[in-house]
Amino acid sequence: MDYHVELKPTDLTLTFAQSLDGKLAGALGSPVALSCRESMLMTHWLRSHHKGILIGINTAVNDNPQLNTRLLDGTFDNPQPIVLDTSLRFPLNAKLLANYAAGTGKQPWIVSSPSPGLDRAWLDRKAALEQAGARIVEVPDTRDIPTIVHHLSQLGIPSLMVEGGAQIIRSFLRTHSTHPIIDNLIITVAPTFIGKDGVGYELDRDIVNLAFQRSFPLGRDTVMVFKPNV
């Protein structure tokens, strides 16, 4: 498969699908099927070329994703699933935990910040998630994206694919403007509109320090690739 994307073993790739009006999801973050099958295959191919895949807790709750490479024919490695979750809201019935328990998926990592004073509710949620099979990765501040990326690399995740949702996309793009961390920005644009009630990432253009590299059609969708400015 040739998707015209050059990847390195230490890349951080931010990728997501959006509508023509720049929306990622429906009202209140409700899931919307945007990518066509060809685009989904590319997403799974990208997953197979990264050691880790990161999403935010809202995406984990709303979409209940599996974050694997199940659509690809043949044997492909699944990335390490990682969820950024400050308050440990990760659901105990998530597919990521079910897949791990069934031996068909990797242990999900939940990146979280202990509450001040280590309040009992946070500790109870931590214990419940660990009992269900999750690994809790504690960091001082879940808003400190560069530190999180560095910490994950020290834990054996040299390449990271970031899939969203809106808040995570916004955080990584804003961080990149002052601390360049993104090696590839890949946006899949679906030929549809969601409307004013949809959820977008609402980013000022001048915050992002990335340059357009190429675009190509994929099924009914259009894929755009951006790289850091040189």
N, CA, C and O of each residue as an XYZ file, in Angstrom:
920
protein
N       0.842     -1.200      0.000
C       0.000      0.000      0.000
C       0.876      1.249      0.000
O       1.778      1.375      0.829
N       0.622      2.150     -0.903
C       1.392      3.385     -0.995
C       0.448      4.557     -0.791
O      -0.394      4.862     -1.636
N       0.610      5.198      0.341
C      -0.252      6.327      0.672
C       0.494      7.661      0.583
O       0.030      8.680      1.095
N       1.651      7.638     -0.072
C       2.396      8.880     -0.307
C       2.758      9.577      1.003
O       2.823     10.805      1.060
N       2.992      8.798      2.046
C       3.349      9.353      3.343
C       4.669      8.738      3.787
O       4.770      7.520      3.939
N       5.669      9.568      3.995
C       6.972      9.099      4.447
C       7.013      9.150      5.972
O       6.823     10.205      6.578
N       7.264      7.996      6.579
C       7.260      7.892      8.035
C       8.623      7.447      8.536
O       9.295      6.628      7.908
N       9.022      8.000      9.679
C      10.256      7.610     10.342
C       9.927      6.879     11.640
O       8.827      7.026     12.172
N      10.877      6.089     12.157
C      10.589      5.284     13.362
C      10.332      6.100     14.617
O       9.867      5.560     15.621
N      10.628      7.392     14.574
C      10.420      8.232     15.765
C       9.386      9.323     15.517
O       9.356     10.316     16.245
N       8.547      9.163     14.516
C       7.592     10.210     14.155
C       6.438     10.328     15.144
O       6.006      9.351     15.756
N       5.961     11.555     15.275
C       4.675     11.813     15.905
C       3.729     12.273     14.796
O       3.966     13.291     14.146
N       2.670     11.519     14.591
C       1.708     11.791     13.529
C       0.365     12.146     14.127
O      -0.212     11.372     14.890
N      -0.127     13.319     13.779
C      -1.471     13.740     14.178
C      -2.380     13.548     12.974
O      -2.129     14.116     11.911
N      -3.427     12.759     13.129
C      -4.291     12.464     11.994
C      -5.742     12.379     12.439
O      -6.046     11.883     13.524
N      -6.632     12.870     11.588
C      -8.061     12.838     11.904
C      -8.858     13.068     10.635
O      -8.331     13.534      9.624
N     -10.141     12.732     10.707
C     -11.068     12.980      9.605
C     -11.992     14.123      9.987
O     -12.387     14.256     11.146
N     -12.333     14.945      9.008
C     -13.243     16.061      9.252
C     -14.188     16.220      8.072
O     -13.938     15.721      6.975
N     -15.282     16.932      8.330
C     -16.232     17.255      7.268
C     -15.749     18.470      6.494
O     -14.744     19.084      6.853
N     -16.462     18.814      5.437
C     -16.106     19.994      4.653
C     -16.208     21.281      5.467
O     -15.518     22.259      5.179
N     -17.067     21.278      6.481
C     -17.180     22.469      7.330
C     -16.348     22.352      8.607
O     -16.631     23.017      9.604
N     -15.325     21.504      8.570
C     -14.352     21.449      9.644
C     -14.818     20.815     10.934
O     -14.277     21.126     11.996
N     -15.811     19.931     10.878
C     -16.331     19.287     12.075
C     -15.794     17.860     12.182
O     -15.573     17.172     11.186
N     -15.596     17.451     13.434
C     -15.079     16.112     13.715
C     -16.152     15.154     14.209
O     -16.034     13.937     14.063
N     -17.197     15.718     14.793
C     -18.251     14.905     15.389
C     -19.552     15.694     15.379
O     -19.575     16.878     15.040
N     -20.632     15.020     15.755
C     -21.925     15.672     15.796
C     -22.128     16.444     17.085
O     -21.179     16.691     17.829
N     -23.352     16.820     17.341
C     -23.679     17.594     18.534
C     -23.237     16.852     19.791
O     -23.436     15.645     19.925
N     -22.630     17.610     20.712
C     -22.158     17.073     21.988
C     -21.146     15.945     21.811
O     -20.991     15.093     22.686
N     -20.460     15.951     20.667
C     -19.435     14.950     20.435
C     -19.928     13.602     19.976
O     -19.176     12.628     20.003
N     -21.179     13.524     19.554
C     -21.716     12.240     19.107
C     -20.967     11.751     17.868
O     -20.644     12.553     16.992
N     -20.683     10.442     17.777
C     -19.903      9.911     16.659
C     -20.609     10.104     15.317
O     -21.826      9.954     15.215
N     -19.832     10.437     14.300
C     -20.319     10.564     12.929
C     -19.351      9.807     12.023
O     -18.143     10.036     12.090
N     -19.853      8.922     11.189
C     -18.998      8.182     10.257
C     -18.584      9.114      9.123
O     -19.397      9.450      8.261
N     -17.336      9.525      9.126
C     -16.840     10.456      8.111
C     -16.001      9.750      7.048
O     -16.221      9.951      5.854
N     -15.048      8.929      7.468
C     -14.122      8.304      6.523
C     -14.793      7.191      5.724
O     -15.584      6.415      6.261
N     -14.470      7.126      4.446
C     -14.901      5.989      3.627
C     -13.994      4.797      3.948
O     -13.015      4.937      4.681
N     -14.320      3.641      3.404
C     -13.551      2.441      3.730
C     -12.098      2.587      3.323
O     -11.205      2.150      4.050
N     -11.844      3.198      2.163
C     -10.456      3.368      1.718
C      -9.663      4.221      2.697
O      -8.496      3.943      2.973
N     -10.300      5.253      3.216
C      -9.624      6.105      4.192
C      -9.409      5.362      5.507
O      -8.374      5.528      6.152
N     -10.372      4.555      5.900
C     -10.214      3.773      7.121
C      -9.056      2.785      7.001
O      -8.324      2.554      7.963
N      -8.900      2.209      5.816
C      -7.763      1.308      5.596
C      -6.440      2.054      5.753
O      -5.483      1.519      6.312
N      -6.391      3.286      5.260
C      -5.178      4.085      5.436
C      -4.921      4.349      6.920
O      -3.777      4.284      7.371
N      -5.971      4.645      7.678
C      -5.819      4.878      9.109
C      -5.248      3.657      9.804
O      -4.363      3.781     10.651
N      -5.745      2.479      9.455
C      -5.238      1.256     10.069
C      -3.803      0.982      9.621
O      -3.005      0.458     10.398
N      -3.469      1.329      8.383
C      -2.087      1.202      7.914
C      -1.178      2.131      8.705
O      -0.079      1.737      9.093
N      -1.617      3.344      8.945
C      -0.832      4.279      9.752
C      -0.648      3.740     11.170
O       0.441      3.830     11.737
N      -1.701      3.187     11.731
C      -1.585      2.615     13.079
C      -0.495      1.556     13.131
O       0.262      1.481     14.099
N      -0.418      0.736     12.087
C       0.566     -0.350     12.069
C       1.992      0.156     11.994
O       2.926     -0.608     12.238
N       2.185      1.434     11.661
C       3.526      2.006     11.534
C       3.893      2.900     12.720
O       4.871      3.645     12.655
N       3.125      2.831     13.785
C       3.446      3.581     15.001
C       3.392      2.641     16.198
O       2.570      1.726     16.249
N       4.277      2.880     17.160
C       4.311      2.030     18.355
C       3.145      2.310     19.294
O       2.677      1.414     19.997
N       2.676      3.562     19.304
C       1.576      3.911     20.188
C       0.520      4.723     19.481
O       0.800      5.389     18.485
N      -0.703      4.668     19.996
C      -1.788      5.474     19.449
C      -2.498      6.141     20.627
O      -2.881      5.470     21.585
N      -2.673      7.458     20.556
C      -3.203      8.238     21.681
C      -4.513      8.917     21.310
O      -4.652      9.493     20.230
N      -5.471      8.837     22.229
C      -6.730      9.559     22.097
C      -7.042     10.218     23.442
O      -6.411      9.909     24.453
N      -8.017     11.124     23.447
C      -8.483     11.736     24.672
C      -9.635     10.952     25.279
O     -10.228     10.090     24.629
N      -9.941     11.259     26.522
C     -10.983     10.519     27.228
C     -12.358     10.729     26.591
O     -13.182      9.814     26.611
N     -12.626     11.909     26.027
C     -13.938     12.119     25.412
C     -14.145     11.182     24.226
O     -15.236     10.644     24.039
N     -13.102     10.989     23.429
C     -13.186     10.046     22.312
C     -13.358      8.623     22.826
O     -14.119      7.841     22.257
N     -12.657      8.290     23.892
C     -12.774      6.946     24.458
C     -14.194      6.678     24.937
O     -14.719      5.580     24.753
N     -14.815      7.679     25.551
C     -16.171      7.509     26.073
C     -17.205      7.523     24.959
O     -18.099      6.676     24.929
N     -17.090      8.482     24.038
C     -18.116      8.651     23.001
C     -18.039      7.597     21.905
O     -19.070      7.134     21.418
N     -16.825      7.214     21.511
C     -16.648      6.309     20.373
C     -16.389      4.857     20.778
O     -16.655      3.943     19.997
N     -15.874      4.637     21.989
C     -15.502      3.294     22.437
C     -14.676      2.567     21.367
O     -15.067      1.489     20.919
N     -13.537      3.144     20.953
C     -12.768      2.577     19.845
C     -11.922      1.385     20.271
O     -11.712      1.143     21.460
N     -11.440      0.644     19.270
C     -10.558     -0.492     19.522
C      -9.090     -0.157     19.231
O      -8.190     -0.796     19.775
N      -8.851      0.829     18.384
C      -7.495      1.342     18.124
C      -6.532      0.254     17.664
O      -5.380      0.217     18.095
N      -7.001     -0.629     16.793
C      -6.146     -1.703     16.297
C      -6.068     -1.675     14.775
O      -6.487     -0.705     14.143
N      -5.531     -2.741     14.195
C      -5.318     -2.800     12.742
C      -6.173     -3.898     12.108
O      -5.758     -4.522     11.131
N      -7.356     -4.135     12.655
C      -8.180     -5.278     12.259
C      -8.623     -5.254     10.805
O      -8.962     -6.304     10.260
N      -8.633     -4.085     10.150
C      -9.098     -4.014      8.769
C      -8.038     -4.445      7.756
O      -8.346     -4.629      6.578
N      -6.803     -4.605      8.202
C      -5.720     -4.932      7.276
C      -5.607     -6.439      7.082
O      -5.738     -7.212      8.031
N      -5.364     -6.840      5.848
C      -5.111     -8.245      5.551
C      -3.673     -8.591      5.918
O      -2.760     -7.795      5.699
N      -3.477     -9.778      6.476
C      -2.139    -10.181      6.842
C      -1.869     -9.917      8.315
O      -2.780     -9.645      9.097
N      -0.592    -10.004      8.671
C      -0.182     -9.819     10.055
C       0.440     -8.443     10.229
O       1.479     -8.139      9.642
N      -0.201     -7.623     11.033
C       0.297     -6.279     11.320
C       0.272     -6.055     12.829
O      -0.637     -6.504     13.526
N       1.285     -5.356     13.310
C       1.339     -5.058     14.736
C       0.275     -4.033     15.106
O       0.027     -3.079     14.369
N      -0.343     -4.248     16.250
C      -1.241     -3.249     16.807
C      -0.426     -2.250     17.625
O       0.524     -2.642     18.304
N      -0.779     -0.978     17.571
C      -0.074     -0.009     18.398
C      -0.520     -0.117     19.858
O      -1.574     -0.672     20.168
N       0.307      0.428     20.734
C      -0.057      0.487     22.144
C      -1.165      1.513     22.344
O      -0.948      2.691     22.064
N      -2.348      1.114     22.819
C      -3.428      2.087     23.026
C      -3.174      2.935     24.272
O      -2.874      2.411     25.345
N      -3.299      4.256     24.110
C      -3.021      5.202     25.188
C      -4.165      6.209     25.236
O      -4.559      6.761     24.208
N      -4.692      6.444     26.430
C      -5.797      7.379     26.614
C      -5.372      8.453     27.604
O      -4.930      8.150     28.712
N      -5.510      9.711     27.196
C      -5.222     10.834     28.086
C      -6.479     11.133     28.903
O      -7.504     11.534     28.352
N      -6.394     10.937     30.210
C      -7.599     10.947     31.047
C      -7.258     11.505     32.428
O      -6.889     10.756     33.332
N      -7.381     12.807     32.583
C      -6.977     13.458     33.830
C      -7.710     12.906     35.041
O      -7.091     12.640     36.072
N      -9.015     12.732     34.930
C      -9.851     12.384     36.089
C     -10.189     10.900     36.183
O     -10.985     10.498     37.032
N      -9.589     10.083     35.317
C      -9.857      8.639     35.305
C     -11.330      8.325     35.109
O     -11.953      7.622     35.905
N     -11.875      8.878     34.005
C     -13.261      8.595     33.638
C     -13.371      7.401     32.694
O     -14.470      7.067     32.250
N     -12.262      6.763     32.386
C     -12.261      5.664     31.420
C     -13.237      4.582     31.859
O     -13.158      4.113     32.994
N     -14.165      4.170     30.979
C     -15.205      3.214     31.380
C     -14.674      1.790     31.545
O     -13.846      1.322     30.764
N     -15.161      1.133     32.556
C     -14.718     -0.232     32.837
C     -15.214     -1.233     31.798
O     -14.682     -2.339     31.703
N     -16.230     -0.855     31.015
C     -16.753     -1.755     29.978
C     -16.224     -1.407     28.592
O     -16.812     -1.817     27.592
N     -15.130     -0.660     28.514
C     -14.561     -0.242     27.229
C     -14.065     -1.449     26.431
O     -13.610     -2.444     26.995
N     -14.165     -1.333     25.110
C     -13.678     -2.407     24.239
C     -12.184     -2.642     24.418
O     -11.714     -3.772     24.288
N     -11.432     -1.583     24.714
C      -9.993     -1.752     24.903
C      -9.695     -2.708     26.055
O      -8.784     -3.530     25.958
N     -10.453     -2.604     27.140
C     -10.269     -3.517     28.262
C     -10.781     -4.917     27.928
O     -10.167     -5.916     28.305
N     -11.909     -4.982     27.218
C     -12.460     -6.288     26.843
C     -11.509     -7.030     25.904
O     -11.304     -8.235     26.056
N     -10.938     -6.328     24.949
C     -10.004     -6.960     24.021
C      -8.761     -7.459     24.748
O      -8.254     -8.544     24.460
N      -8.277     -6.656     25.694
C      -7.099     -7.078     26.456
C      -7.419     -8.322     27.277
O      -6.620     -9.258     27.324
N      -8.576     -8.338     27.921
C      -8.964     -9.486     28.729
C      -9.119    -10.747     27.877
O      -8.847    -11.857     28.334
N      -9.566    -10.555     26.621
C      -9.773    -11.694     25.716
C      -8.486    -12.113     25.012
O      -8.477    -13.102     24.279
N      -7.410    -11.379     25.223
C      -6.143    -11.711     24.584
C      -6.051    -11.279     23.138
O      -5.184    -11.750     22.403
N      -6.948    -10.376     22.715
C      -6.946     -9.915     21.321
C      -6.481     -8.470     21.184
O      -6.526     -7.908     20.090
N      -6.038     -7.868     22.272
C      -5.563     -6.489     22.213
C      -4.525     -6.236     23.288
O      -4.391     -7.016     24.231
N      -3.794     -5.142     23.144
C      -2.765     -4.792     24.119
C      -3.393     -4.108     25.332
O      -4.486     -3.546     25.256
N      -2.687     -4.171     26.431
C      -3.147     -3.526     27.659
C      -3.272     -2.019     27.451
O      -2.294     -1.380     27.063
N      -4.437     -1.437     27.695
C      -4.565      0.010     27.534
C      -3.819      0.762     28.633
O      -3.861      0.393     29.807
N      -3.135      1.830     28.213
C      -2.471      2.716     29.157
C      -3.341      3.953     29.345
O      -3.806      4.535     28.365
N      -3.563      4.358     30.574
C      -4.343      5.541     30.891
C      -3.397      6.569     31.500
O      -2.883      6.370     32.601
N      -3.167      7.664     30.788
C      -2.269      8.717     31.274
C      -3.096      9.691     32.101
O      -4.061     10.276     31.610
N      -2.706      9.858     33.361
C      -3.510     10.666     34.267
C      -2.616     11.420     35.241
O      -1.442     11.093     35.414
N      -3.195     12.436     35.872
C      -2.507     13.215     36.895
C      -3.205     12.992     38.225
O      -4.412     13.205     38.335
N      -2.463     12.567     39.233
C      -3.083     12.397     40.555
C      -3.673     13.707     41.052
O      -3.078     14.772     40.885
N      -4.830     13.620     41.653
C      -5.467     14.805     42.208
C      -4.639     15.341     43.368
O      -3.945     14.577     44.039
N      -4.704     16.652     43.611
C      -3.990     17.225     44.764
C      -4.398     16.518     46.056
O      -5.577     16.401     46.392
N      -3.378     16.058     46.755
C      -3.677     15.350     47.997
C      -4.108     13.910     47.797
O      -4.445     13.219     48.758
N      -4.099     13.447     46.526
C      -4.502     12.069     46.224
C      -5.859     11.741     46.863
O      -5.954     10.903     47.760
N      -6.899     12.420     46.380
C      -8.221     12.215     46.967
C      -8.699     10.780     46.754
O      -8.307     10.106     45.801
N      -9.552     10.339     47.664
C      -9.995      8.947     47.693
C     -10.712      8.535     46.412
O     -10.553      7.400     45.963
N     -11.503      9.436     45.809
C     -12.249      9.074     44.597
C     -11.291      8.724     43.460
O     -11.507      7.747     42.743
N     -10.233      9.520     43.293
C      -9.246      9.244     42.225
C      -8.550      7.922     42.492
O      -8.362      7.119     41.578
N      -8.164      7.691     43.750
C      -7.487      6.444     44.096
C      -8.400      5.239     43.890
O      -7.943      4.181     43.457
N      -9.678      5.393     44.196
C     -10.621      4.294     43.985
C     -10.790      3.980     42.505
O     -10.848      2.814     42.114
N     -10.868      5.028     41.678
C     -10.989      4.811     40.227
C      -9.716      4.171     39.675
O      -9.783      3.301     38.807
N      -8.574      4.594     40.170
C      -7.303      3.995     39.749
C      -7.272      2.511     40.074
O      -6.899      1.693     39.233
N      -7.662      2.166     41.285
C      -7.667      0.761     41.689
C      -8.630     -0.059     40.840
O      -8.318     -1.185     40.454
N      -9.808      0.507     40.548
C     -10.800     -0.223     39.747
C     -10.304     -0.457     38.329
O     -10.490     -1.540     37.773
N      -9.676      0.550     37.746
C      -9.167      0.401     36.384
C      -8.012     -0.586     36.337
O      -7.920     -1.381     35.401
N      -7.142     -0.550     37.316
C      -6.038     -1.511     37.352
C      -6.573     -2.923     37.549
O      -6.051     -3.871     36.961
N      -7.591     -3.069     38.356
C      -8.206     -4.376     38.556
C      -8.820     -4.890     37.260
O      -8.831     -6.095     37.008
N      -9.335     -3.964     36.429
C      -9.942     -4.341     35.145
C      -8.904     -4.608     34.064
O      -9.240     -5.109     32.991
N      -7.643     -4.276     34.340
C      -6.583     -4.601     33.384
C      -5.819     -3.427     32.822
O      -4.854     -3.630     32.085
N      -6.212     -2.203     33.141
C      -5.527     -1.031     32.596
C      -4.232     -0.755     33.348
O      -4.073     -1.139     34.506
N      -3.321     -0.089     32.674
C      -2.114      0.422     33.322
C      -2.265      1.930     33.464
O      -2.530      2.616     32.477
N      -2.104      2.453     34.666
C      -2.204      3.885     34.903
C      -0.809      4.487     34.843
O       0.065      4.138     35.637
N      -0.609      5.390     33.898
C       0.669      6.085     33.747
C       0.505      7.481     34.341
O      -0.199      8.320     33.778
N       1.143      7.724     35.458
C       0.973      8.994     36.150
C       1.983     10.026     35.652
O       3.172      9.740     35.517
N       1.484     11.225     35.384
C       2.315     12.352     34.973
C       1.924     13.552     35.841
O       0.812     13.596     36.366
N       2.826     14.521     35.993
C       2.496     15.676     36.830
C       1.339     16.511     36.305
O       0.544     17.031     37.088
N       1.237     16.647     34.976
C       0.232     17.545     34.396
C      -0.160     17.023     33.025
O       0.678     16.978     32.124
N      -1.413     16.628     32.847
C      -1.853     16.098     31.559
C      -1.985     17.176     30.487
O      -2.241     16.863     29.325
N      -1.812     18.448     30.869
C      -1.810     19.530     29.872
C      -0.434     19.762     29.280
O      -0.299     20.486     28.294
N       0.590     19.159     29.867
C       1.973     19.353     29.411
C       2.288     18.308     28.337
O       2.841     17.247     28.626
N       1.922     18.632     27.091
C       2.047     17.668     25.994
C       3.499     17.246     25.740
O       3.750     16.047     25.620
N       4.478     18.176     25.652
C       5.862     17.741     25.400
C       6.381     16.762     26.457
O       7.072     15.798     26.126
N       6.053     17.005     27.708
C       6.506     16.103     28.766
C       5.862     14.735     28.638
O       6.517     13.718     28.861
N       4.594     14.700     28.283
C       3.909     13.421     28.090
C       4.534     12.629     26.944
O       4.785     11.431     27.071
N       4.783     13.308     25.827
C       5.397     12.635     24.672
C       6.775     12.092     25.046
O       7.122     10.970     24.677
N       7.558     12.880     25.774
C       8.891     12.429     26.200
C       8.779     11.240     27.147
O       9.528     10.271     27.025
N       7.848     11.313     28.082
C       7.672     10.220     29.035
C       7.268      8.928     28.318
O       7.757      7.850     28.655
N       6.383      9.038     27.341
C       5.977      7.848     26.583
C       7.155      7.251     25.816
O       7.280      6.030     25.713
N       8.013      8.108     25.282
C       9.190      7.596     24.567
C      10.100      6.824     25.518
O      10.711      5.830     25.127
N      10.190      7.280     26.768
C      11.000      6.569     27.753
C      10.377      5.236     28.144
O      11.066      4.331     28.617
N       9.072      5.124     27.943
C       8.371      3.871     28.235
C       8.335      2.932     27.028
O       7.634      1.920     27.053
N       9.083      3.260     25.974
C       9.168      2.374     24.815
C       8.236      2.712     23.684
O       7.933      1.854     22.854
N       7.768      3.959     23.631
C       6.899      4.408     22.540
C       7.637      5.503     21.763
O       7.383      6.687     21.987
N       8.542      5.132     20.857
C       9.299      6.144     20.119
C       8.487      6.837     19.026
O       8.790      7.970     18.652
N       7.471      6.170     18.519
C       6.614      6.774     17.492
C       5.179      6.749     17.992
O       4.712      5.757     18.554
N       4.486      7.872     17.773
C       3.150      8.026     18.356
C       2.188      8.566     17.316
O       2.492      9.531     16.616
N       1.029      7.939     17.219
C      -0.049      8.403     16.351
C      -1.150      8.974     17.230
O      -1.642      8.303     18.137
N      -1.534     10.210     16.959
C      -2.549     10.895     17.757
C      -3.802     11.041     16.906
O      -3.751     11.634     15.828
N      -4.935     10.505     17.378
C      -6.161     10.478     16.571
C      -7.257     11.433     17.042
O      -8.233     11.628     16.318
N      -7.135     12.019     18.195
C      -8.188     12.953     18.621
C      -8.733     12.608     19.982
O      -8.184     11.767     20.693
N      -9.818     13.265     20.339
C     -10.694     14.118     19.558
C     -10.316     15.580     19.528
O      -9.135     15.929     19.535
N     -11.331     16.438     19.494
C     -11.140     17.856     19.228
C     -10.188     18.511     20.212
O      -9.299     19.257     19.802
N     -10.355     18.250     21.484
C      -9.505     18.889     22.489
C      -8.062     18.436     22.359
O      -7.145     19.244     22.503
N      -7.847     17.152     22.087
C      -6.495     16.632     21.915
C      -5.856     17.231     20.667
O      -4.692     17.631     20.697
N      -6.605     17.294     19.575
C      -6.084     17.892     18.340
C      -5.670     19.334     18.574
O      -4.589     19.755     18.163
N      -6.527     20.081     19.228
C      -6.246     21.479     19.528
C      -4.991     21.611     20.399
O      -4.154     22.479     20.151
N      -4.862     20.768     21.399
C      -3.721     20.835     22.300
C      -2.407     20.541     21.583
O      -1.408     21.223     21.811
N      -2.406     19.528     20.717
C      -1.172     19.170     20.020
C      -0.799     20.238     18.992
O       0.380     20.558     18.840
N      -1.775     20.788     18.294
C      -1.466     21.823     17.314
C      -0.962     23.094     17.983
O      -0.014     23.714     17.502
N      -1.582     23.480     19.076
C      -1.135     24.675     19.789
C       0.253     24.471     20.389
O       1.086     25.377     20.369
N       0.493     23.280     20.921
C       1.812     22.979     21.468
C       2.878     23.058     20.390
O       3.979     23.550     20.634
N       2.553     22.574     19.201
C       3.534     22.530     18.113
C       4.019     23.925     17.718
O       5.143     24.070     17.237
N       3.198     24.942     17.913
C       3.584     26.296     17.515
C       4.740     26.833     18.348
O       5.489     27.694     17.885
N       4.894     26.334     19.575
C       5.976     26.795     20.450
C       6.990     25.700     20.760
O       8.152     25.989     21.044
N       6.549     24.433     20.705
C       7.431     23.292     20.936
C       7.193     22.284     19.820
O       6.370     21.382     19.978
N       7.895     22.416     18.692
C       7.637     21.540     17.534
C       7.740     20.058     17.902
O       8.805     19.563     18.269
N       6.616     19.376     17.793
C       6.578     17.955     18.133
C       5.948     17.127     17.025
O       6.120     15.908     17.000
N       5.219     17.760     16.104
C       4.484     17.031     15.063
C       5.373     16.837     13.830
O       5.911     17.800     13.283
N       5.516     15.592     13.407
C       6.272     15.277     12.192
C       5.369     15.136     10.977
O       5.785     15.410      9.852
N       4.129     14.708     11.207
C       3.161     14.536     10.121
C       1.785     14.954     10.612
O       1.330     14.510     11.666
N       1.134     15.801      9.850
C      -0.274     16.112     10.079
C      -1.039     15.614      8.865
O      -0.824     16.093      7.752
N      -1.935     14.649      9.076
C      -2.670     14.024      7.974
C      -4.159     14.219      8.229
O      -4.710     13.676      9.186
N      -4.802     14.995      7.369
C      -6.216     15.304      7.524
C      -6.994     14.682      6.369
O      -6.700     14.929      5.199
N      -7.978     13.881      6.714
C      -8.876     13.302      5.720
C     -10.162     14.125      5.695
O     -10.833     14.271      6.717
N     -10.499     14.658      4.529
C     -11.686     15.497      4.389
C     -12.767     14.705      3.662
O     -12.588     14.278      2.521
N     -13.895     14.519      4.350
C     -15.023     13.793      3.772
C     -15.958     14.774      3.070
O     -16.136     15.894      3.547
N     -16.555     14.378      1.951
C     -17.433     15.277      1.191
C     -18.832     15.375      1.787
O     -19.824     14.987      1.169
N     -18.882     15.899      2.995
C     -20.157     16.026      3.692
C     -20.115     17.209      4.643
O     -19.038     17.678      5.014
N     -21.274     17.686      5.032
C     -21.391     18.758      6.009
C     -22.065     18.221      7.270
O     -22.970     17.391      7.186
N     -21.631     18.685      8.418
C     -22.257     18.300      9.680
C     -23.159     19.405     10.208
O     -24.231     19.133     10.750
N     -22.726     20.647     10.050
C     -23.564     21.760     10.490
C     -23.057     22.436     11.752
O     -22.076     22.009     12.361
N     -23.747     23.493     12.126
C     -23.268     24.369     13.201
C     -23.233     23.694     14.563
O     -22.494     24.135     15.444
N     -24.008     22.643     14.758
C     -24.023     21.975     16.066
C     -22.899     20.951     16.210
O     -22.699     20.391     17.288
N     -22.169     20.710     15.128
C     -21.074     19.757     15.187
C     -19.895     20.293     15.986
O     -19.792     21.492     16.248
N     -19.008     19.379     16.368
C     -17.820     19.718     17.158
C     -16.613     19.826     16.234
O     -16.312     18.892     15.489
N     -15.915     20.972     16.281
C     -14.683     21.169     15.528
C     -13.535     21.477     16.458
O     -13.707     21.524     17.676
N     -12.341     21.691     15.874
C     -11.178     21.954     16.734
C     -10.853     23.439     16.831
O      -9.991     23.815     17.625
N     -11.514     24.302     16.049
C     -11.517     25.746     16.231
C     -10.138     26.305     16.560
O      -9.908     26.823     17.653
N      -9.228     26.192     15.602
C      -7.850     26.636     15.823
C      -7.537     27.830     14.945
O      -7.878     27.829     13.762
N      -6.896     28.847     15.497
C      -6.433     29.969     14.691
C      -5.297     29.505     13.790
O      -4.389     28.799     14.232
N      -5.355     29.905     12.530
C      -4.381     29.410     11.562
C      -2.952     29.795     11.928
O      -2.030     29.005     11.725
N      -2.755     30.996     12.463
C      -1.400     31.461     12.709
C      -0.745     30.779     13.912
O       0.431     31.015     14.186
N      -1.492     29.937     14.632
C      -0.907     29.201     15.746
C      -0.094     28.016     15.231
O       0.870     27.603     15.875
N      -0.464     27.478     14.103
C       0.118     26.227     13.615
C       1.339     26.502     12.750
O       1.302     27.345     11.853
N       2.425     25.779     13.027
C       3.676     25.927     12.296
C       3.898     24.695     11.420
O       4.825     23.915     11.638
N       3.028     24.542     10.429
C       3.078     23.390      9.531
C       2.834     23.843      8.108
O       2.114     24.812      7.868
N       3.442     23.132      7.157
C       3.325     23.504      5.750
C       2.688     22.385      4.946
O       2.994     21.210      5.146
N       1.801     22.760      4.035
C       1.166     21.785      3.152
C       2.216     21.114      2.278
O       3.086     21.776      1.713
N       2.120     19.750      2.172
C       3.063     19.004      1.350
C       2.410     18.424      0.105
O       2.907     18.609     -1.006
N       1.296     17.722      0.290
C       0.622     17.122     -0.861
C      -0.803     16.746     -0.469
O      -1.154     16.713      0.710
N      -1.622     16.461     -1.496
C      -2.961     15.922     -1.266
C      -3.220     14.849     -2.307
O      -2.610     14.841     -3.376
N      -4.130     13.948     -1.981
C      -4.466     12.893     -2.932
C      -5.858     12.361     -2.622
O      -6.282     12.372     -1.466
N      -6.574     11.895     -3.644
C      -7.907     11.317     -3.411
C      -7.787      9.904     -2.871
O      -6.857      9.170     -3.206
N      -8.731      9.541     -2.040
C      -8.777      8.189     -1.496
C     -10.252      7.825     -1.355
O     -10.938      8.287     -0.443
N     -10.736      6.970     -2.296
C     -12.163      6.722     -2.345
C     -12.887      8.025     -2.627
O     -12.527      8.739     -3.563
N     -13.896      8.346     -1.840
C     -14.627      9.591     -2.024
C     -13.974     10.756     -1.279
O     -14.356     11.911     -1.466
N     -12.986     10.446     -0.433
C     -12.368     11.449      0.427
C     -11.128     12.069     -0.217
O     -10.624     11.583     -1.230
N     -10.650     13.151      0.394
C      -9.399     13.784      0.006
C      -8.478     13.825      1.229
O      -8.877     14.265      2.307
N      -7.254     13.365      1.041
C      -6.277     13.333      2.130
C      -5.247     14.440      1.902
O      -4.715     14.594      0.803
N      -4.977     15.205      2.959
C      -3.994     16.281      2.895
C      -2.895     16.017      3.899
O      -3.161     15.682      5.054
N      -1.659     16.169      3.456
C      -0.489     15.888      4.289
C       0.286     17.178      4.523
O       0.584     17.914      3.582
N       0.608     17.445      5.780
C       1.386     18.597      6.162
C       2.634     18.156      6.905
O       2.623     17.148      7.612
N       3.712     18.917      6.742
C       4.966     18.656      7.424
C       5.427     19.929      8.113
O       4.943     21.009      7.773
N       6.337     19.846      9.060
C       6.831     21.058      9.719
C       7.501     22.005      8.727
O       8.137     21.577      7.763
N       7.345     23.286      8.985
C       8.044     24.284      8.183
C       9.545     24.107      8.342
O      10.024     23.809      9.436
N      10.289     24.288      7.257
C      11.750     24.175      7.315
C      12.369     25.551      7.249
O      13.593     25.680      7.284
